[in-house]
Amino acid sequence: MSRILIVEDEPDLAFGLADDLRVEGYDVEVASTGENAARRAREDRWDLILLDIMLPGKDGLEVCRELRREGMRTPIIMVTAKTQEAERVLGLEIGADDYITKPFSPRELRARVKAVLRRTETEAPKSCRFGDVEVDFSRGELRRAGKPVAVTALELKLLEAFVEARGRVLSRRRLLDAAWGADTFVTDRVIDFHIVRLRRKIEPEPKKPRHLVSVRGLGYRFDG
């Protein structure tokens, strides 16, 4: 189930968008301000952000620019009530993947959402190399110094989440969603246990990790 963050300050429109996308099978959350949108974008793992430009306080363009500067690659569709070409172009230049202009039909929105998600699915990492480790996600294989290492599907999902967010901190909640699923109850201790197991397979010195780094009070970061 793809997770979508809707950023819209008009309650009726936000409710309508959320309801329509949930009917399509998406897991949806709504944020009504730019500040809340930026915070939630960092806290969780999203497959798409539907971002209105006209927001109170921090506008959508500023939110998009801020997230892209931090290295966040989550697809963003900008939503605007304006029709000026300059604003649409600016949104694309600062990192938006697409835009849609109000008023729009639910059918058009669904088509744009599906198109962006299809593009990003094909762009997911198929393989990765760091240090003496080589991972082929499509084949479910991990090699260390050229030798195969037994790895579980869960460990591969965790590693893929880290690779996709290279250089950024992932909270335990985001790791839970990526590897176990949003509806699964798993304690922080269980997540930490699997991180320790993964470190044993990819780190030169597991007790002094270079790739899966702990960030106190926040989570973990992948430096590869």
TORKOL-4160 file (C-alpha; in steps of 0.2 Angstrom, whole numbers, padded with zeros to 4 digits, m for minus):
224
<pt num="1" X="0000" Y="0000" Z="0000"/>
<pt num="2" X="0008" Y="0017" Z="m0005"/>
<pt num="3" X="0008" Y="0030" Z="0008"/>
<pt num="4" X="0003" Y="0048" Z="0003"/>
<pt num="5" X="0005" Y="0064" Z="0013"/>
<pt num="6" X="m0008" Y="0077" Z="0007"/>
<pt num="7" X="m0003" Y="0095" Z="0012"/>
<pt num="8" X="m0019" Y="0106" Z="0010"/>
<pt num="9" X="m0026" Y="0120" Z="0022"/>
<pt num="10" X="m0043" Y="0120" Z="0015"/>
<pt num="11" X="m0052" Y="0107" Z="0026"/>
<pt num="12" X="m0066" Y="0102" Z="0014"/>
<pt num="13" X="m0054" Y="0100" Z="m0001"/>
<pt num="14" X="m0042" Y="0090" Z="0010"/>
<pt num="15" X="m0056" Y="0078" Z="0016"/>
<pt num="16" X="m0061" Y="0075" Z="m0002"/>
<pt num="17" X="m0044" Y="0072" Z="m0008"/>
<pt num="18" X="m0040" Y="0060" Z="0007"/>
<pt num="19" X="m0057" Y="0051" Z="0005"/>
<pt num="20" X="m0055" Y="0049" Z="m0014"/>
<pt num="21" X="m0037" Y="0042" Z="m0013"/>
<pt num="22" X="m0041" Y="0030" Z="0002"/>
<pt num="23" X="m0055" Y="0023" Z="m0009"/>
<pt num="24" X="m0041" Y="0019" Z="m0022"/>
<pt num="25" X="m0032" Y="0009" Z="m0009"/>
<pt num="26" X="m0019" Y="0022" Z="m0003"/>
<pt num="27" X="m0014" Y="0025" Z="0015"/>
<pt num="28" X="m0016" Y="0044" Z="0017"/>
<pt num="29" X="m0012" Y="0057" Z="0030"/>
<pt num="30" X="m0016" Y="0076" Z="0030"/>
<pt num="31" X="m0006" Y="0090" Z="0035"/>
<pt num="32" X="m0013" Y="0108" Z="0035"/>
<pt num="33" X="0003" Y="0119" Z="0036"/>
<pt num="34" X="0020" Y="0120" Z="0028"/>
<pt num="35" X="0028" Y="0117" Z="0045"/>
<pt num="36" X="0018" Y="0102" Z="0049"/>
<pt num="37" X="0021" Y="0095" Z="0031"/>
<pt num="38" X="0040" Y="0097" Z="0033"/>
<pt num="39" X="0040" Y="0089" Z="0050"/>
<pt num="40" X="0029" Y="0074" Z="0044"/>
<pt num="41" X="0039" Y="0072" Z="0028"/>
<pt num="42" X="0055" Y="0069" Z="0039"/>
<pt num="43" X="0047" Y="0058" Z="0052"/>
<pt num="44" X="0040" Y="0045" Z="0041"/>
<pt num="45" X="0042" Y="0036" Z="0025"/>
<pt num="46" X="0031" Y="0042" Z="0011"/>
<pt num="47" X="0029" Y="0036" Z="m0007"/>
<pt num="48" X="0022" Y="0053" Z="m0013"/>
<pt num="49" X="0018" Y="0070" Z="m0006"/>
<pt num="50" X="0004" Y="0080" Z="m0013"/>
<pt num="51" X="0009" Y="0098" Z="m0009"/>
<pt num="52" X="m0002" Y="0113" Z="m0011"/>
<pt num="53" X="0008" Y="0129" Z="m0014"/>
<pt num="54" X="m0003" Y="0142" Z="m0005"/>
<pt num="55" X="m0001" Y="0137" Z="0013"/>
<pt num="56" X="m0001" Y="0148" Z="0029"/>
<pt num="57" X="0016" Y="0152" Z="0035"/>
<pt num="58" X="0029" Y="0142" Z="0025"/>
<pt num="59" X="0022" Y="0139" Z="0008"/>
<pt num="60" X="0023" Y="0124" Z="m0003"/>
<pt num="61" X="0037" Y="0130" Z="m0014"/>
<pt num="62" X="0048" Y="0133" Z="0002"/>
<pt num="63" X="0044" Y="0116" Z="0009"/>
<pt num="64" X="0048" Y="0107" Z="m0008"/>
<pt num="65" X="0065" Y="0117" Z="m0009"/>
<pt num="66" X="0069" Y="0113" Z="0009"/>
<pt num="67" X="0066" Y="0094" Z="0008"/>
<pt num="68" X="0076" Y="0093" Z="m0009"/>
<pt num="69" X="0091" Y="0102" Z="m0001"/>
<pt num="70" X="0091" Y="0089" Z="0013"/>
<pt num="71" X="0092" Y="0076" Z="0000"/>
<pt num="72" X="0074" Y="0069" Z="0001"/>
<pt num="73" X="0069" Y="0060" Z="m0015"/>
<pt num="74" X="0051" Y="0057" Z="m0011"/>
<pt num="75" X="0040" Y="0061" Z="m0026"/>
<pt num="76" X="0031" Y="0078" Z="m0025"/>
<pt num="77" X="0016" Y="0084" Z="m0035"/>
<pt num="78" X="0013" Y="0102" Z="m0033"/>
<pt num="79" X="m0005" Y="0108" Z="m0031"/>
<pt num="80" X="m0009" Y="0126" Z="m0036"/>
<pt num="81" X="m0024" Y="0137" Z="m0039"/>
<pt num="82" X="m0014" Y="0148" Z="m0050"/>
<pt num="83" X="m0012" Y="0146" Z="m0069"/>
<pt num="84" X="0004" Y="0156" Z="m0071"/>
<pt num="85" X="0017" Y="0146" Z="m0081"/>
<pt num="86" X="0031" Y="0154" Z="m0071"/>
<pt num="87" X="0025" Y="0146" Z="m0054"/>
<pt num="88" X="0023" Y="0129" Z="m0062"/>
<pt num="89" X="0041" Y="0130" Z="m0069"/>
<pt num="90" X="0048" Y="0136" Z="m0053"/>
<pt num="91" X="0040" Y="0121" Z="m0044"/>
<pt num="92" X="0048" Y="0109" Z="m0056"/>
<pt num="93" X="0065" Y="0118" Z="m0056"/>
<pt num="94" X="0066" Y="0116" Z="m0037"/>
<pt num="95" X="0062" Y="0098" Z="m0037"/>
<pt num="96" X="0044" Y="0094" Z="m0039"/>
<pt num="97" X="0040" Y="0079" Z="m0050"/>
<pt num="98" X="0024" Y="0085" Z="m0057"/>
<pt num="99" X="0010" Y="0098" Z="m0054"/>
<pt num="100" X="m0009" Y="0099" Z="m0055"/>
<pt num="101" X="m0019" Y="0115" Z="m0056"/>
<pt num="102" X="m0035" Y="0118" Z="m0047"/>
<pt num="103" X="m0049" Y="0115" Z="m0051"/>
<pt num="104" X="m0045" Y="0097" Z="m0056"/>
<pt num="105" X="m0056" Y="0082" Z="m0057"/>
<pt num="106" X="m0053" Y="0067" Z="m0046"/>
<pt num="107" X="m0049" Y="0056" Z="m0061"/>
<pt num="108" X="m0035" Y="0068" Z="m0067"/>
<pt num="109" X="m0028" Y="0067" Z="m0049"/>
<pt num="110" X="m0028" Y="0049" Z="m0048"/>
<pt num="111" X="m0020" Y="0047" Z="m0066"/>
<pt num="112" X="m0006" Y="0059" Z="m0061"/>
<pt num="113" X="m0003" Y="0050" Z="m0044"/>
<pt num="114" X="m0002" Y="0033" Z="m0053"/>
<pt num="115" X="0010" Y="0040" Z="m0066"/>
<pt num="116" X="0022" Y="0047" Z="m0053"/>
<pt num="117" X="0022" Y="0031" Z="m0042"/>
<pt num="118" X="0025" Y="0020" Z="m0058"/>
<pt num="119" X="0040" Y="0031" Z="m0062"/>
<pt num="120" X="0048" Y="0030" Z="m0045"/>
<pt num="121" X="0045" Y="0011" Z="m0043"/>
<pt num="122" X="0056" Y="0008" Z="m0059"/>
<pt num="123" X="0069" Y="0020" Z="m0051"/>
<pt num="124" X="0071" Y="0010" Z="m0035"/>
<pt num="125" X="0089" Y="0004" Z="m0032"/>
<pt num="126" X="0092" Y="m0014" Z="m0040"/>
<pt num="127" X="0109" Y="m0015" Z="m0033"/>
<pt num="128" X="0122" Y="m0006" Z="m0022"/>
<pt num="129" X="0140" Y="m0007" Z="m0018"/>
<pt num="130" X="0149" Y="0000" Z="m0003"/>
<pt num="131" X="0165" Y="m0005" Z="0006"/>
<pt num="132" X="0168" Y="m0023" Z="0001"/>
<pt num="133" X="0149" Y="m0026" Z="0001"/>
<pt num="134" X="0139" Y="m0029" Z="m0015"/>
<pt num="135" X="0120" Y="m0031" Z="m0014"/>
<pt num="136" X="0108" Y="m0036" Z="m0028"/>
<pt num="137" X="0090" Y="m0032" Z="m0022"/>
<pt num="138" X="0082" Y="m0039" Z="m0037"/>
<pt num="139" X="0090" Y="m0056" Z="m0034"/>
<pt num="140" X="0090" Y="m0055" Z="m0015"/>
<pt num="141" X="0109" Y="m0058" Z="m0014"/>
<pt num="142" X="0122" Y="m0050" Z="m0003"/>
<pt num="143" X="0141" Y="m0053" Z="m0006"/>
<pt num="144" X="0155" Y="m0048" Z="0006"/>
<pt num="145" X="0172" Y="m0048" Z="m0002"/>
<pt num="146" X="0165" Y="m0058" Z="m0016"/>
<pt num="147" X="0158" Y="m0072" Z="m0005"/>
<pt num="148" X="0139" Y="m0074" Z="m0003"/>
<pt num="149" X="0132" Y="m0070" Z="0014"/>
<pt num="150" X="0115" Y="m0077" Z="0020"/>
<pt num="151" X="0103" Y="m0063" Z="0022"/>
<pt num="152" X="0084" Y="m0063" Z="0026"/>
<pt num="153" X="0071" Y="m0054" Z="0016"/>
<pt num="154" X="0068" Y="m0043" Z="0031"/>
<pt num="155" X="0086" Y="m0038" Z="0032"/>
<pt num="156" X="0086" Y="m0034" Z="0013"/>
<pt num="157" X="0071" Y="m0023" Z="0016"/>
<pt num="158" X="0079" Y="m0014" Z="0030"/>
<pt num="159" X="0095" Y="m0012" Z="0019"/>
<pt num="160" X="0085" Y="m0006" Z="0004"/>
<pt num="161" X="0077" Y="0008" Z="0015"/>
<pt num="162" X="0094" Y="0014" Z="0021"/>
<pt num="163" X="0101" Y="0014" Z="0003"/>
<pt num="164" X="0086" Y="0024" Z="m0004"/>
<pt num="165" X="0088" Y="0037" Z="0011"/>
<pt num="166" X="0107" Y="0037" Z="0010"/>
<pt num="167" X="0114" Y="0050" Z="0021"/>
<pt num="168" X="0098" Y="0054" Z="0030"/>
<pt num="169" X="0092" Y="0049" Z="0047"/>
<pt num="170" X="0078" Y="0036" Z="0047"/>
<pt num="171" X="0067" Y="0034" Z="0063"/>
<pt num="172" X="0063" Y="0017" Z="0070"/>
<pt num="173" X="0045" Y="0021" Z="0064"/>
<pt num="174" X="0051" Y="0023" Z="0046"/>
<pt num="175" X="0061" Y="0007" Z="0047"/>
<pt num="176" X="0046" Y="m0002" Z="0054"/>
<pt num="177" X="0035" Y="0004" Z="0039"/>
<pt num="178" X="0048" Y="m0001" Z="0026"/>
<pt num="179" X="0052" Y="m0018" Z="0033"/>
<pt num="180" X="0037" Y="m0025" Z="0043"/>
<pt num="181" X="0023" Y="m0014" Z="0036"/>
<pt num="182" X="0013" Y="0001" Z="0044"/>
<pt num="183" X="0000" Y="m0011" Z="0052"/>
<pt num="184" X="0013" Y="m0022" Z="0061"/>
<pt num="185" X="0017" Y="m0019" Z="0080"/>
<pt num="186" X="0035" Y="m0021" Z="0083"/>
<pt num="187" X="0045" Y="m0014" Z="0098"/>
<pt num="188" X="0060" Y="m0003" Z="0096"/>
<pt num="189" X="0070" Y="m0017" Z="0104"/>
<pt num="190" X="0066" Y="m0029" Z="0090"/>
<pt num="191" X="0071" Y="m0016" Z="0077"/>
<pt num="192" X="0088" Y="m0013" Z="0086"/>
<pt num="193" X="0091" Y="m0032" Z="0086"/>
<pt num="194" X="0089" Y="m0033" Z="0067"/>
<pt num="195" X="0100" Y="m0018" Z="0065"/>
<pt num="196" X="0114" Y="m0027" Z="0075"/>
<pt num="197" X="0112" Y="m0043" Z="0065"/>
<pt num="198" X="0113" Y="m0033" Z="0049"/>
<pt num="199" X="0129" Y="m0024" Z="0055"/>
<pt num="200" X="0137" Y="m0041" Z="0058"/>
<pt num="201" X="0135" Y="m0045" Z="0039"/>
<pt num="202" X="0140" Y="m0028" Z="0031"/>
<pt num="203" X="0152" Y="m0019" Z="0044"/>
<pt num="204" X="0171" Y="m0022" Z="0045"/>
<pt num="205" X="0169" Y="m0019" Z="0064"/>
<pt num="206" X="0151" Y="m0022" Z="0069"/>
<pt num="207" X="0154" Y="m0014" Z="0086"/>
<pt num="208" X="0161" Y="0002" Z="0078"/>
<pt num="209" X="0149" Y="0003" Z="0063"/>
<pt num="210" X="0155" Y="0014" Z="0048"/>
<pt num="211" X="0139" Y="0011" Z="0037"/>
<pt num="212" X="0124" Y="0009" Z="0049"/>
<pt num="213" X="0127" Y="0023" Z="0061"/>
<pt num="214" X="0117" Y="0026" Z="0076"/>
<pt num="215" X="0110" Y="0044" Z="0079"/>
<pt num="216" X="0106" Y="0046" Z="0097"/>
<pt num="217" X="0088" Y="0050" Z="0100"/>
<pt num="218" X="0083" Y="0050" Z="0081"/>
<pt num="219" X="0087" Y="0033" Z="0074"/>
<pt num="220" X="0100" Y="0027" Z="0061"/>
<pt num="221" X="0109" Y="0034" Z="0046"/>
<pt num="222" X="0117" Y="0024" Z="0031"/>
<pt num="223" X="0134" Y="0031" Z="0026"/>
<pt num="224" X="0139" Y="0021" Z="0011"/>
